[in-house]
Structure formats: structure tokens, C-alpha cells
Amino acid sequence: MRCPRCEAALAERERDGVTIDICASCRGIWLDRGELEKLIARASAALDEAPPSSDHRHRPGQRRKRSWFESLGDVFD
């Protein structure tokens, strides 16, 4: 498949059971119909399962859990 923006070849990556098309040239991320909704549904389910915290601030020395949107950058690694 070719990138709609720059016509370079797209690479396919699997992320949380969803295939994402990535352009290495323009760094575009392309999703097929329904794939964004799948990613959002999985992220919402993960947030619902997370236990509520009385302290929402990030403490020094602790790593915070990344959101699904932040983890999309991992497809380029």
C-alpha cells in the first residue's frame, strides 16, 4: 500500500490487536475503518480497570502509566 500523503510504501505494524499502517518517510499513521474505535475502546476499558488513586499527582521516582495515545509512538521503534 502507498502513503496517501507522500506516495512512499507503508509498513504494517500490529498494536493491541490492530494493524496500523506507518509511513517512514512522512511519519504518518494511517488506520483503516473502525481501527481508531477499537483502540479507543481498549484504552477506555484499561482506564475503567485501573484502581482509583487518592493522589493523582506524579511522585518523584515513580513512573506513570502511559496513555494509549502516548504508546502509539512505540510503533516507530
PDB file of N, H, CA, C and O in Angstrom:
ATOM      1  N   MET A   1       0.849  -1.169   0.000  1.00  0.00           N
ATOM      2  CA  MET A   1       0.000   0.000   0.000  1.00  0.00           C
ATOM      3  C   MET A   1       0.902   1.242   0.000  1.00  0.00           C
ATOM      4  O   MET A   1       2.010   1.202   0.536  1.00  0.00           O
ATOM      5  N   ARG A   2       0.442   2.316  -0.586  1.00  0.00           N
ATOM      6  H   ARG A   2      -0.458   2.348  -1.021  1.00  0.00           H
ATOM      7  CA  ARG A   2       1.198   3.549  -0.695  1.00  0.00           C
ATOM      8  C   ARG A   2       0.611   4.609   0.237  1.00  0.00           C
ATOM      9  O   ARG A   2      -0.590   4.617   0.506  1.00  0.00           O
ATOM     10  N   CYS A   3       1.475   5.502   0.724  1.00  0.00           N
ATOM     11  H   CYS A   3       2.450   5.495   0.505  1.00  0.00           H
ATOM     12  CA  CYS A   3       1.062   6.587   1.611  1.00  0.00           C
ATOM     13  C   CYS A   3       0.207   7.588   0.827  1.00  0.00           C
ATOM     14  O   CYS A   3       0.613   8.026  -0.249  1.00  0.00           O
ATOM     15  N   PRO A   4      -0.953   7.951   1.341  1.00  0.00           N
ATOM     16  CA  PRO A   4      -1.792   8.936   0.657  1.00  0.00           C
ATOM     17  C   PRO A   4      -1.151  10.326   0.586  1.00  0.00           C
ATOM     18  O   PRO A   4      -1.495  11.127  -0.283  1.00  0.00           O
ATOM     19  N   ARG A   5      -0.234  10.603   1.487  1.00  0.00           N
ATOM     20  H   ARG A   5       0.046   9.953   2.193  1.00  0.00           H
ATOM     21  CA  ARG A   5       0.385  11.929   1.528  1.00  0.00           C
ATOM     22  C   ARG A   5       1.600  12.031   0.616  1.00  0.00           C
ATOM     23  O   ARG A   5       1.685  12.960  -0.188  1.00  0.00           O
ATOM     24  N   CYS A   6       2.557  11.085   0.724  1.00  0.00           N
ATOM     25  H   CYS A   6       2.488  10.331   1.377  1.00  0.00           H
ATOM     26  CA  CYS A   6       3.823  11.230   0.002  1.00  0.00           C
ATOM     27  C   CYS A   6       4.099  10.107  -0.990  1.00  0.00           C
ATOM     28  O   CYS A   6       5.139  10.115  -1.649  1.00  0.00           O
ATOM     29  N   GLU A   7       3.203   9.153  -1.109  1.00  0.00           N
ATOM     30  H   GLU A   7       2.359   9.146  -0.573  1.00  0.00           H
ATOM     31  CA  GLU A   7       3.304   8.039  -2.055  1.00  0.00           C
ATOM     32  C   GLU A   7       4.407   7.025  -1.738  1.00  0.00           C
ATOM     33  O   GLU A   7       4.707   6.174  -2.575  1.00  0.00           O
ATOM     34  N   ALA A   8       5.018   7.095  -0.551  1.00  0.00           N
ATOM     35  H   ALA A   8       4.775   7.786   0.129  1.00  0.00           H
ATOM     36  CA  ALA A   8       6.009   6.102  -0.142  1.00  0.00           C
ATOM     37  C   ALA A   8       5.293   4.817   0.290  1.00  0.00           C
ATOM     38  O   ALA A   8       4.096   4.830   0.576  1.00  0.00           O
ATOM     39  N   ALA A   9       6.026   3.734   0.330  1.00  0.00           N
ATOM     40  H   ALA A   9       6.998   3.724   0.097  1.00  0.00           H
ATOM     41  CA  ALA A   9       5.457   2.456   0.760  1.00  0.00           C
ATOM     42  C   ALA A   9       5.155   2.500   2.256  1.00  0.00           C
ATOM     43  O   ALA A   9       5.937   3.044   3.037  1.00  0.00           O
ATOM     44  N   LEU A  10       4.031   1.933   2.646  1.00  0.00           N
ATOM     45  H   LEU A  10       3.396   1.492   2.012  1.00  0.00           H
ATOM     46  CA  LEU A  10       3.634   1.881   4.050  1.00  0.00           C
ATOM     47  C   LEU A  10       4.060   0.550   4.665  1.00  0.00           C
ATOM     48  O   LEU A  10       4.018  -0.493   4.014  1.00  0.00           O
ATOM     49  N   ALA A  11       4.465   0.607   5.914  1.00  0.00           N
ATOM     50  H   ALA A  11       4.499   1.455   6.444  1.00  0.00           H
ATOM     51  CA  ALA A  11       4.795  -0.593   6.682  1.00  0.00           C
ATOM     52  C   ALA A  11       3.630  -0.875   7.619  1.00  0.00           C
ATOM     53  O   ALA A  11       3.025   0.050   8.163  1.00  0.00           O
ATOM     54  N   GLU A  12       3.317  -2.149   7.807  1.00  0.00           N
ATOM     55  H   GLU A  12       3.808  -2.900   7.366  1.00  0.00           H
ATOM     56  CA  GLU A  12       2.236  -2.533   8.715  1.00  0.00           C
ATOM     57  C   GLU A  12       2.822  -2.945  10.053  1.00  0.00           C
ATOM     58  O   GLU A  12       3.799  -3.692  10.108  1.00  0.00           O
ATOM     59  N   ARG A  13       2.229  -2.459  11.125  1.00  0.00           N
ATOM     60  H   ARG A  13       1.436  -1.852  11.081  1.00  0.00           H
ATOM     61  CA  ARG A  13       2.620  -2.829  12.493  1.00  0.00           C
ATOM     62  C   ARG A  13       1.371  -3.233  13.259  1.00  0.00           C
ATOM     63  O   ARG A  13       0.295  -2.666  13.067  1.00  0.00           O
ATOM     64  N   GLU A  14       1.529  -4.210  14.119  1.00  0.00           N
ATOM     65  H   GLU A  14       2.403  -4.670  14.275  1.00  0.00           H
ATOM     66  CA  GLU A  14       0.437  -4.678  14.973  1.00  0.00           C
ATOM     67  C   GLU A  14       0.534  -3.963  16.312  1.00  0.00           C
ATOM     68  O   GLU A  14       1.599  -3.944  16.928  1.00  0.00           O
ATOM     69  N   ARG A  15      -0.559  -3.380  16.764  1.00  0.00           N
ATOM     70  H   ARG A  15      -1.425  -3.396  16.264  1.00  0.00           H
ATOM     71  CA  ARG A  15      -0.590  -2.678  18.057  1.00  0.00           C
ATOM     72  C   ARG A  15      -1.897  -3.005  18.753  1.00  0.00           C
ATOM     73  O   ARG A  15      -2.963  -2.605  18.284  1.00  0.00           O
ATOM     74  N   ASP A  16      -1.835  -3.718  19.854  1.00  0.00           N
ATOM     75  H   ASP A  16      -0.970  -4.043  20.235  1.00  0.00           H
ATOM     76  CA  ASP A  16      -3.027  -4.097  20.627  1.00  0.00           C
ATOM     77  C   ASP A  16      -4.080  -4.782  19.762  1.00  0.00           C
ATOM     78  O   ASP A  16      -5.276  -4.529  19.906  1.00  0.00           O
ATOM     79  N   GLY A  17      -3.625  -5.649  18.864  1.00  0.00           N
ATOM     80  H   GLY A  17      -2.654  -5.855  18.747  1.00  0.00           H
ATOM     81  CA  GLY A  17      -4.552  -6.388  18.015  1.00  0.00           C
ATOM     82  C   GLY A  17      -5.082  -5.600  16.834  1.00  0.00           C
ATOM     83  O   GLY A  17      -5.977  -6.076  16.136  1.00  0.00           O
ATOM     84  N   VAL A  18      -4.559  -4.412  16.591  1.00  0.00           N
ATOM     85  H   VAL A  18      -3.832  -4.025  17.158  1.00  0.00           H
ATOM     86  CA  VAL A  18      -4.993  -3.569  15.482  1.00  0.00           C
ATOM     87  C   VAL A  18      -3.799  -3.349  14.559  1.00  0.00           C
ATOM     88  O   VAL A  18      -2.705  -3.028  15.025  1.00  0.00           O
ATOM     89  N   THR A  19      -4.002  -3.520  13.261  1.00  0.00           N
ATOM     90  H   THR A  19      -4.890  -3.780  12.883  1.00  0.00           H
ATOM     91  CA  THR A  19      -2.940  -3.290  12.290  1.00  0.00           C
ATOM     92  C   THR A  19      -2.914  -1.817  11.912  1.00  0.00           C
ATOM     93  O   THR A  19      -3.920  -1.255  11.478  1.00  0.00           O
ATOM     94  N   ILE A  20      -1.761  -1.205  12.080  1.00  0.00           N
ATOM     95  H   ILE A  20      -0.943  -1.661  12.432  1.00  0.00           H
ATOM     96  CA  ILE A  20      -1.577   0.215  11.801  1.00  0.00           C
ATOM     97  C   ILE A  20      -0.617   0.343  10.630  1.00  0.00           C
ATOM     98  O   ILE A  20       0.424  -0.314  10.615  1.00  0.00           O
ATOM     99  N   ASP A  21      -0.946   1.175   9.650  1.00  0.00           N
ATOM    100  H   ASP A  21      -1.792   1.709   9.662  1.00  0.00           H
ATOM    101  CA  ASP A  21      -0.065   1.440   8.520  1.00  0.00           C
ATOM    102  C   ASP A  21       0.761   2.674   8.834  1.00  0.00           C
ATOM    103  O   ASP A  21       0.216   3.710   9.217  1.00  0.00           O
ATOM    104  N   ILE A  22       2.092   2.567   8.672  1.00  0.00           N
ATOM    105  H   ILE A  22       2.534   1.725   8.361  1.00  0.00           H
ATOM    106  CA  ILE A  22       3.002   3.639   9.043  1.00  0.00           C
ATOM    107  C   ILE A  22       3.872   4.005   7.845  1.00  0.00           C
ATOM    108  O   ILE A  22       4.383   3.134   7.142  1.00  0.00           O
ATOM    109  N   CYS A  23       4.030   5.308   7.626  1.00  0.00           N
ATOM    110  H   CYS A  23       3.615   6.016   8.197  1.00  0.00           H
ATOM    111  CA  CYS A  23       4.905   5.806   6.577  1.00  0.00           C
ATOM    112  C   CYS A  23       6.212   6.262   7.222  1.00  0.00           C
ATOM    113  O   CYS A  23       6.215   7.163   8.060  1.00  0.00           O
ATOM    114  N   ALA A  24       7.325   5.633   6.824  1.00  0.00           N
ATOM    115  H   ALA A  24       7.322   4.901   6.143  1.00  0.00           H
ATOM    116  CA  ALA A  24       8.627   6.001   7.376  1.00  0.00           C
ATOM    117  C   ALA A  24       9.107   7.332   6.806  1.00  0.00           C
ATOM    118  O   ALA A  24       9.944   7.997   7.416  1.00  0.00           O
ATOM    119  N   SER A  25       8.597   7.724   5.659  1.00  0.00           N
ATOM    120  H   SER A  25       7.917   7.184   5.163  1.00  0.00           H
ATOM    121  CA  SER A  25       9.035   8.953   5.005  1.00  0.00           C
ATOM    122  C   SER A  25       8.452  10.199   5.683  1.00  0.00           C
ATOM    123  O   SER A  25       9.201  11.073   6.120  1.00  0.00           O
ATOM    124  N   CYS A  26       7.132  10.280   5.772  1.00  0.00           N
ATOM    125  H   CYS A  26       6.524   9.570   5.418  1.00  0.00           H
ATOM    126  CA  CYS A  26       6.486  11.463   6.372  1.00  0.00           C
ATOM    127  C   CYS A  26       6.044  11.218   7.809  1.00  0.00           C
ATOM    128  O   CYS A  26       5.506  12.117   8.455  1.00  0.00           O
ATOM    129  N   ARG A  27       6.271   9.982   8.324  1.00  0.00           N
ATOM    130  H   ARG A  27       6.708   9.251   7.799  1.00  0.00           H
ATOM    131  CA  ARG A  27       5.913   9.573   9.688  1.00  0.00           C
ATOM    132  C   ARG A  27       4.404   9.632   9.936  1.00  0.00           C
ATOM    133  O   ARG A  27       3.961   9.830  11.067  1.00  0.00           O
ATOM    134  N   GLY A  28       3.638   9.462   8.891  1.00  0.00           N
ATOM    135  H   GLY A  28       3.998   9.301   7.972  1.00  0.00           H
ATOM    136  CA  GLY A  28       2.181   9.426   9.021  1.00  0.00           C
ATOM    137  C   GLY A  28       1.712   8.080   9.554  1.00  0.00           C
ATOM    138  O   GLY A  28       2.339   7.049   9.310  1.00  0.00           O
ATOM    139  N   ILE A  29       0.611   8.101  10.277  1.00  0.00           N
ATOM    140  H   ILE A  29       0.101   8.939  10.475  1.00  0.00           H
ATOM    141  CA  ILE A  29      -0.016   6.885  10.792  1.00  0.00           C
ATOM    142  C   ILE A  29      -1.392   6.803  10.169  1.00  0.00           C
ATOM    143  O   ILE A  29      -2.181   7.743  10.267  1.00  0.00           O
ATOM    144  N   TRP A  30      -1.683   5.691   9.532  1.00  0.00           N
ATOM    145  H   TRP A  30      -1.042   4.928   9.452  1.00  0.00           H
ATOM    146  CA  TRP A  30      -2.933   5.521   8.816  1.00  0.00           C
ATOM    147  C   TRP A  30      -3.688   4.334   9.387  1.00  0.00           C
ATOM    148  O   TRP A  30      -3.121   3.259   9.580  1.00  0.00           O
ATOM    149  N   LEU A  31      -4.971   4.537   9.656  1.00  0.00           N
ATOM    150  H   LEU A  31      -5.432   5.410   9.499  1.00  0.00           H
ATOM    151  CA  LEU A  31      -5.831   3.494  10.210  1.00  0.00           C
ATOM    152  C   LEU A  31      -6.944   3.184   9.226  1.00  0.00           C
ATOM    153  O   LEU A  31      -7.453   4.072   8.541  1.00  0.00           O
ATOM    154  N   ASP A  32      -7.314   1.913   9.165  1.00  0.00           N
ATOM    155  H   ASP A  32      -6.900   1.192   9.720  1.00  0.00           H
ATOM    156  CA  ASP A  32      -8.449   1.527   8.343  1.00  0.00           C
ATOM    157  C   ASP A  32      -9.740   1.784   9.125  1.00  0.00           C
ATOM    158  O   ASP A  32      -9.711   2.097  10.315  1.00  0.00           O
ATOM    159  N   ARG A  33     -10.848   1.647   8.443  1.00  0.00           N
ATOM    160  H   ARG A  33     -10.872   1.393   7.476  1.00  0.00           H
ATOM    161  CA  ARG A  33     -12.149   1.900   9.056  1.00  0.00           C
ATOM    162  C   ARG A  33     -12.335   1.059  10.316  1.00  0.00           C
ATOM    163  O   ARG A  33     -12.132  -0.154  10.299  1.00  0.00           O
ATOM    164  N   GLY A  34     -12.719   1.706  11.391  1.00  0.00           N
ATOM    165  H   GLY A  34     -12.885   2.692  11.405  1.00  0.00           H
ATOM    166  CA  GLY A  34     -13.024   1.027  12.645  1.00  0.00           C
ATOM    167  C   GLY A  34     -11.837   0.795  13.566  1.00  0.00           C
ATOM    168  O   GLY A  34     -12.031   0.448  14.732  1.00  0.00           O
ATOM    169  N   GLU A  35     -10.604   0.979  13.075  1.00  0.00           N
ATOM    170  H   GLU A  35     -10.447   1.261  12.129  1.00  0.00           H
ATOM    171  CA  GLU A  35      -9.443   0.699  13.909  1.00  0.00           C
ATOM    172  C   GLU A  35      -9.249   1.721  15.024  1.00  0.00           C
ATOM    173  O   GLU A  35      -8.838   1.353  16.124  1.00  0.00           O
ATOM    174  N   LEU A  36      -9.533   2.991  14.764  1.00  0.00           N
ATOM    175  H   LEU A  36      -9.866   3.290  13.870  1.00  0.00           H
ATOM    176  CA  LEU A  36      -9.434   4.004  15.812  1.00  0.00           C
ATOM    177  C   LEU A  36     -10.438   3.715  16.920  1.00  0.00           C
ATOM    178  O   LEU A  36     -10.112   3.850  18.100  1.00  0.00           O
ATOM    179  N   GLU A  37     -11.644   3.323  16.556  1.00  0.00           N
ATOM    180  H   GLU A  37     -11.908   3.213  15.598  1.00  0.00           H
ATOM    181  CA  GLU A  37     -12.655   2.994  17.562  1.00  0.00           C
ATOM    182  C   GLU A  37     -12.215   1.812  18.420  1.00  0.00           C
ATOM    183  O   GLU A  37     -12.476   1.794  19.623  1.00  0.00           O
ATOM    184  N   LYS A  38     -11.549   0.826  17.817  1.00  0.00           N
ATOM    185  H   LYS A  38     -11.337   0.841  16.840  1.00  0.00           H
ATOM    186  CA  LYS A  38     -11.035  -0.323  18.583  1.00  0.00           C
ATOM    187  C   LYS A  38      -9.986   0.124  19.589  1.00  0.00           C
ATOM    188  O   LYS A  38     -10.005  -0.305  20.743  1.00  0.00           O
ATOM    189  N   LEU A  39      -9.061   0.992  19.151  1.00  0.00           N
ATOM    190  H   LEU A  39      -9.046   1.341  18.214  1.00  0.00           H
ATOM    191  CA  LEU A  39      -8.025   1.481  20.055  1.00  0.00           C
ATOM    192  C   LEU A  39      -8.623   2.295  21.196  1.00  0.00           C
ATOM    193  O   LEU A  39      -8.191   2.166  22.342  1.00  0.00           O
ATOM    194  N   ILE A  40      -9.612   3.132  20.894  1.00  0.00           N
ATOM    195  H   ILE A  40      -9.963   3.237  19.964  1.00  0.00           H
ATOM    196  CA  ILE A  40     -10.263   3.945  21.926  1.00  0.00           C
ATOM    197  C   ILE A  40     -11.016   3.056  22.910  1.00  0.00           C
ATOM    198  O   ILE A  40     -10.977   3.298  24.117  1.00  0.00           O
ATOM    199  N   ALA A  41     -11.701   2.031  22.407  1.00  0.00           N
ATOM    200  H   ALA A  41     -11.733   1.834  21.427  1.00  0.00           H
ATOM    201  CA  ALA A  41     -12.442   1.122  23.284  1.00  0.00           C
ATOM    202  C   ALA A  41     -11.498   0.381  24.229  1.00  0.00           C
ATOM    203  O   ALA A  41     -11.811   0.208  25.407  1.00  0.00           O
ATOM    204  N   ARG A  42     -10.357  -0.053  23.727  1.00  0.00           N
ATOM    205  H   ARG A  42     -10.102   0.087  22.770  1.00  0.00           H
ATOM    206  CA  ARG A  42      -9.379  -0.748  24.580  1.00  0.00           C
ATOM    207  C   ARG A  42      -8.797   0.196  25.625  1.00  0.00           C
ATOM    208  O   ARG A  42      -8.600  -0.193  26.776  1.00  0.00           O
ATOM    209  N   ALA A  43      -8.522   1.438  25.224  1.00  0.00           N
ATOM    210  H   ALA A  43      -8.682   1.754  24.289  1.00  0.00           H
ATOM    211  CA  ALA A  43      -7.982   2.415  26.171  1.00  0.00           C
ATOM    212  C   ALA A  43      -9.011   2.742  27.250  1.00  0.00           C
ATOM    213  O   ALA A  43      -8.658   2.875  28.422  1.00  0.00           O
ATOM    214  N   SER A  44     -10.268   2.870  26.868  1.00  0.00           N
ATOM    215  H   SER A  44     -10.555   2.762  25.916  1.00  0.00           H
ATOM    216  CA  SER A  44     -11.331   3.154  27.846  1.00  0.00           C
ATOM    217  C   SER A  44     -11.479   2.000  28.823  1.00  0.00           C
ATOM    218  O   SER A  44     -11.665   2.215  30.020  1.00  0.00           O
ATOM    219  N   ALA A  45     -11.397   0.772  28.313  1.00  0.00           N
ATOM    220  H   ALA A  45     -11.246   0.597  27.340  1.00  0.00           H
ATOM    221  CA  ALA A  45     -11.510  -0.399  29.184  1.00  0.00           C
ATOM    222  C   ALA A  45     -10.338  -0.445  30.162  1.00  0.00           C
ATOM    223  O   ALA A  45     -10.516  -0.802  31.327  1.00  0.00           O
ATOM    224  N   ALA A  46      -9.144  -0.087  29.695  1.00  0.00           N
ATOM    225  H   ALA A  46      -8.999   0.202  28.749  1.00  0.00           H
ATOM    226  CA  ALA A  46      -7.972  -0.089  30.579  1.00  0.00           C
ATOM    227  C   ALA A  46      -8.122   0.970  31.671  1.00  0.00           C
ATOM    228  O   ALA A  46      -7.730   0.736  32.814  1.00  0.00           O
ATOM    229  N   LEU A  47      -8.679   2.119  31.335  1.00  0.00           N
ATOM    230  H   LEU A  47      -8.998   2.309  30.406  1.00  0.00           H
ATOM    231  CA  LEU A  47      -8.886   3.164  32.335  1.00  0.00           C
ATOM    232  C   LEU A  47      -9.951   2.758  33.350  1.00  0.00           C
ATOM    233  O   LEU A  47      -9.837   3.079  34.533  1.00  0.00           O
ATOM    234  N   ASP A  48     -10.982   2.055  32.892  1.00  0.00           N
ATOM    235  H   ASP A  48     -11.074   1.794  31.931  1.00  0.00           H
ATOM    236  CA  ASP A  48     -12.033   1.597  33.802  1.00  0.00           C
ATOM    237  C   ASP A  48     -11.508   0.557  34.781  1.00  0.00           C
ATOM    238  O   ASP A  48     -11.988   0.478  35.912  1.00  0.00           O
ATOM    239  N   GLU A  49     -10.523  -0.245  34.362  1.00  0.00           N
ATOM    240  H   GLU A  49     -10.133  -0.181  33.443  1.00  0.00           H
ATOM    241  CA  GLU A  49      -9.968  -1.286  35.219  1.00  0.00           C
ATOM    242  C   GLU A  49      -8.950  -0.746  36.216  1.00  0.00           C
ATOM    243  O   GLU A  49      -8.671  -1.395  37.224  1.00  0.00           O
ATOM    244  N   ALA A  50      -8.395   0.423  35.949  1.00  0.00           N
ATOM    245  H   ALA A  50      -8.621   0.949  35.130  1.00  0.00           H
ATOM    246  CA  ALA A  50      -7.373   0.995  36.831  1.00  0.00           C
ATOM    247  C   ALA A  50      -7.995   1.383  38.167  1.00  0.00           C
ATOM    248  O   ALA A  50      -9.059   2.000  38.195  1.00  0.00           O
ATOM    249  N   PRO A  51      -7.346   1.030  39.270  1.00  0.00           N
ATOM    250  CA  PRO A  51      -7.890   1.398  40.579  1.00  0.00           C
ATOM    251  C   PRO A  51      -7.788   2.911  40.786  1.00  0.00           C
ATOM    252  O   PRO A  51      -6.804   3.531  40.384  1.00  0.00           O
ATOM    253  N   PRO A  52      -8.806   3.500  41.414  1.00  0.00           N
ATOM    254  CA  PRO A  52      -8.747   4.940  41.666  1.00  0.00           C
ATOM    255  C   PRO A  52      -7.645   5.257  42.669  1.00  0.00           C
ATOM    256  O   PRO A  52      -7.387   4.494  43.600  1.00  0.00           O
ATOM    257  N   SER A  53      -7.019   6.371  42.459  1.00  0.00           N
ATOM    258  H   SER A  53      -7.228   6.990  41.702  1.00  0.00           H
ATOM    259  CA  SER A  53      -5.922   6.790  43.325  1.00  0.00           C
ATOM    260  C   SER A  53      -6.340   8.052  44.067  1.00  0.00           C
ATOM    261  O   SER A  53      -6.956   8.945  43.487  1.00  0.00           O
ATOM    262  N   SER A  54      -6.004   8.122  45.343  1.00  0.00           N
ATOM    263  H   SER A  54      -5.503   7.396  45.814  1.00  0.00           H
ATOM    264  CA  SER A  54      -6.349   9.322  46.113  1.00  0.00           C
ATOM    265  C   SER A  54      -5.384  10.455  45.804  1.00  0.00           C
ATOM    266  O   SER A  54      -5.717  11.626  45.990  1.00  0.00           O
ATOM    267  N   ASP A  55      -4.184  10.111  45.329  1.00  0.00           N
ATOM    268  H   ASP A  55      -3.914   9.160  45.177  1.00  0.00           H
ATOM    269  CA  ASP A  55      -3.190  11.134  44.982  1.00  0.00           C
ATOM    270  C   ASP A  55      -2.931  11.054  43.488  1.00  0.00           C
ATOM    271  O   ASP A  55      -2.267  10.127  43.025  1.00  0.00           O
ATOM    272  N   HIS A  56      -3.443  12.009  42.730  1.00  0.00           N
ATOM    273  H   HIS A  56      -3.983  12.762  43.106  1.00  0.00           H
ATOM    274  CA  HIS A  56      -3.324  11.985  41.278  1.00  0.00           C
ATOM    275  C   HIS A  56      -2.035  12.619  40.781  1.00  0.00           C
ATOM    276  O   HIS A  56      -1.755  12.599  39.582  1.00  0.00           O
ATOM    277  N   ARG A  57      -1.259  13.174  41.680  1.00  0.00           N
ATOM    278  H   ARG A  57      -1.487  13.190  42.653  1.00  0.00           H
ATOM    279  CA  ARG A  57      -0.015  13.805  41.265  1.00  0.00           C
ATOM    280  C   ARG A  57       1.062  12.757  41.034  1.00  0.00           C
ATOM    281  O   ARG A  57       1.058  11.688  41.645  1.00  0.00           O
ATOM    282  N   HIS A  58       1.973  13.085  40.149  1.00  0.00           N
ATOM    283  H   HIS A  58       1.977  13.954  39.653  1.00  0.00           H
ATOM    284  CA  HIS A  58       3.102  12.198  39.865  1.00  0.00           C
ATOM    285  C   HIS A  58       4.170  12.408  40.929  1.00  0.00           C
ATOM    286  O   HIS A  58       4.647  13.525  41.128  1.00  0.00           O
ATOM    287  N   ARG A  59       4.535  11.349  41.601  1.00  0.00           N
ATOM    288  H   ARG A  59       4.147  10.441  41.439  1.00  0.00           H
ATOM    289  CA  ARG A  59       5.547  11.445  42.652  1.00  0.00           C
ATOM    290  C   ARG A  59       6.931  11.265  42.049  1.00  0.00           C
ATOM    291  O   ARG A  59       7.098  10.473  41.121  1.00  0.00           O
ATOM    292  N   PRO A  60       7.927  11.985  42.556  1.00  0.00           N
ATOM    293  CA  PRO A  60       9.297  11.802  42.060  1.00  0.00           C
ATOM    294  C   PRO A  60       9.755  10.363  42.271  1.00  0.00           C
ATOM    295  O   PRO A  60       9.500   9.765  43.317  1.00  0.00           O
ATOM    296  N   GLY A  61      10.428   9.820  41.273  1.00  0.00           N
ATOM    297  H   GLY A  61      10.635  10.305  40.424  1.00  0.00           H
ATOM    298  CA  GLY A  61      10.918   8.455  41.373  1.00  0.00           C
ATOM    299  C   GLY A  61       9.925   7.409  40.903  1.00  0.00           C
ATOM    300  O   GLY A  61      10.290   6.242  40.758  1.00  0.00           O
ATOM    301  N   GLN A  62       8.694   7.791  40.665  1.00  0.00           N
ATOM    302  H   GLN A  62       8.398   8.739  40.783  1.00  0.00           H
ATOM    303  CA  GLN A  62       7.688   6.857  40.177  1.00  0.00           C
ATOM    304  C   GLN A  62       7.425   7.121  38.715  1.00  0.00           C
ATOM    305  O   GLN A  62       7.405   8.266  38.264  1.00  0.00           O
ATOM    306  N   ARG A  63       7.225   6.044  37.980  1.00  0.00           N
ATOM    307  H   ARG A  63       7.242   5.113  38.346  1.00  0.00           H
ATOM    308  CA  ARG A  63       6.876   6.187  36.575  1.00  0.00           C
ATOM    309  C   ARG A  63       5.368   6.125  36.455  1.00  0.00           C
ATOM    310  O   ARG A  63       4.721   5.264  37.051  1.00  0.00           O
ATOM    311  N   ARG A  64       4.815   7.037  35.685  1.00  0.00           N
ATOM    312  H   ARG A  64       5.340   7.736  35.200  1.00  0.00           H
ATOM    313  CA  ARG A  64       3.376   6.994  35.481  1.00  0.00           C
ATOM    314  C   ARG A  64       3.065   6.108  34.284  1.00  0.00           C
ATOM    315  O   ARG A  64       3.888   5.962  33.380  1.00  0.00           O
ATOM    316  N   LYS A  65       1.898   5.528  34.280  1.00  0.00           N
ATOM    317  H   LYS A  65       1.229   5.647  35.014  1.00  0.00           H
ATOM    318  CA  LYS A  65       1.484   4.681  33.183  1.00  0.00           C
ATOM    319  C   LYS A  65       1.178   5.560  31.976  1.00  0.00           C
ATOM    320  O   LYS A  65       0.499   6.580  32.087  1.00  0.00           O
ATOM    321  N   ARG A  66       1.695   5.142  30.818  1.00  0.00           N
ATOM    322  H   ARG A  66       2.246   4.313  30.727  1.00  0.00           H
ATOM    323  CA  ARG A  66       1.472   5.923  29.612  1.00  0.00           C
ATOM    324  C   ARG A  66       0.072   5.673  29.067  1.00  0.00           C
ATOM    325  O   ARG A  66      -0.479   4.581  29.212  1.00  0.00           O
ATOM    326  N   SER A  67      -0.489   6.688  28.444  1.00  0.00           N
ATOM    327  H   SER A  67      -0.042   7.575  28.326  1.00  0.00           H
ATOM    328  CA  SER A  67      -1.798   6.537  27.834  1.00  0.00           C
ATOM    329  C   SER A  67      -1.660   5.793  26.510  1.00  0.00           C
ATOM    330  O   SER A  67      -0.553   5.644  25.994  1.00  0.00           O
ATOM    331  N   TRP A  68      -2.776   5.326  25.961  1.00  0.00           N
ATOM    332  H   TRP A  68      -3.676   5.447  26.380  1.00  0.00           H
ATOM    333  CA  TRP A  68      -2.749   4.604  24.695  1.00  0.00           C
ATOM    334  C   TRP A  68      -2.239   5.509  23.580  1.00  0.00           C
ATOM    335  O   TRP A  68      -1.598   5.037  22.642  1.00  0.00           O
ATOM    336  N   PHE A  69      -2.520   6.806  23.676  1.00  0.00           N
ATOM    337  H   PHE A  69      -3.041   7.190  24.438  1.00  0.00           H
ATOM    338  CA  PHE A  69      -2.077   7.733  22.646  1.00  0.00           C
ATOM    339  C   PHE A  69      -0.556   7.889  22.683  1.00  0.00           C
ATOM    340  O   PHE A  69       0.093   7.939  21.638  1.00  0.00           O
ATOM    341  N   GLU A  70       0.008   7.965  23.890  1.00  0.00           N
ATOM    342  H   GLU A  70      -0.519   7.924  24.739  1.00  0.00           H
ATOM    343  CA  GLU A  70       1.458   8.055  24.021  1.00  0.00           C
ATOM    344  C   GLU A  70       2.146   6.794  23.544  1.00  0.00           C
ATOM    345  O   GLU A  70       3.264   6.860  23.032  1.00  0.00           O
ATOM    346  N   SER A  71       1.503   5.642  23.699  1.00  0.00           N
ATOM    347  H   SER A  71       0.595   5.588  24.114  1.00  0.00           H
ATOM    348  CA  SER A  71       2.112   4.386  23.308  1.00  0.00           C
ATOM    349  C   SER A  71       2.082   4.191  21.797  1.00  0.00           C
ATOM    350  O   SER A  71       2.774   3.309  21.290  1.00  0.00           O
ATOM    351  N   LEU A  72       1.306   4.980  21.063  1.00  0.00           N
ATOM    352  H   LEU A  72       0.743   5.697  21.476  1.00  0.00           H
ATOM    353  CA  LEU A  72       1.296   4.859  19.609  1.00  0.00           C
ATOM    354  C   LEU A  72       2.674   5.164  19.024  1.00  0.00           C
ATOM    355  O   LEU A  72       3.030   4.641  17.968  1.00  0.00           O
ATOM    356  N   GLY A  73       3.443   6.002  19.700  1.00  0.00           N
ATOM    357  H   GLY A  73       3.154   6.427  20.557  1.00  0.00           H
ATOM    358  CA  GLY A  73       4.796   6.310  19.228  1.00  0.00           C
ATOM    359  C   GLY A  73       5.708   5.098  19.208  1.00  0.00           C
ATOM    360  O   GLY A  73       6.715   5.093  18.499  1.00  0.00           O
ATOM    361  N   ASP A  74       5.371   4.063  19.980  1.00  0.00           N
ATOM    362  H   ASP A  74       4.553   4.066  20.556  1.00  0.00           H
ATOM    363  CA  ASP A  74       6.190   2.850  20.018  1.00  0.00           C
ATOM    364  C   ASP A  74       6.199   2.113  18.688  1.00  0.00           C
ATOM    365  O   ASP A  74       7.113   1.328  18.435  1.00  0.00           O
ATOM    366  N   VAL A  75       5.222   2.340  17.841  1.00  0.00           N
ATOM    367  H   VAL A  75       4.480   2.978  18.046  1.00  0.00           H
ATOM    368  CA  VAL A  75       5.178   1.632  16.571  1.00  0.00           C
ATOM    369  C   VAL A  75       6.334   2.039  15.673  1.00  0.00           C
ATOM    370  O   VAL A  75       6.648   1.325  14.720  1.00  0.00           O
ATOM    371  N   PHE A  76       6.981   3.178  15.955  1.00  0.00           N
ATOM    372  H   PHE A  76       6.725   3.757  16.729  1.00  0.00           H
ATOM    373  CA  PHE A  76       8.115   3.608  15.155  1.00  0.00           C
ATOM    374  C   PHE A  76       9.423   3.015  15.650  1.00  0.00           C
ATOM    375  O   PHE A  76      10.435   3.117  14.956  1.00  0.00           O
ATOM    376  N   ASP A  77       9.437   2.407  16.808  1.00  0.00           N
ATOM    377  H   ASP A  77       8.615   2.324  17.371  1.00  0.00           H
ATOM    378  CA  ASP A  77      10.673   1.833  17.360  1.00  0.00           C
ATOM    379  C   ASP A  77      10.935   0.460  16.787  1.00  0.00           C
ATOM    380  O   ASP A  77      11.930  -0.175  17.136  1.00  0.00           O
TER     381      ASP A  77
END
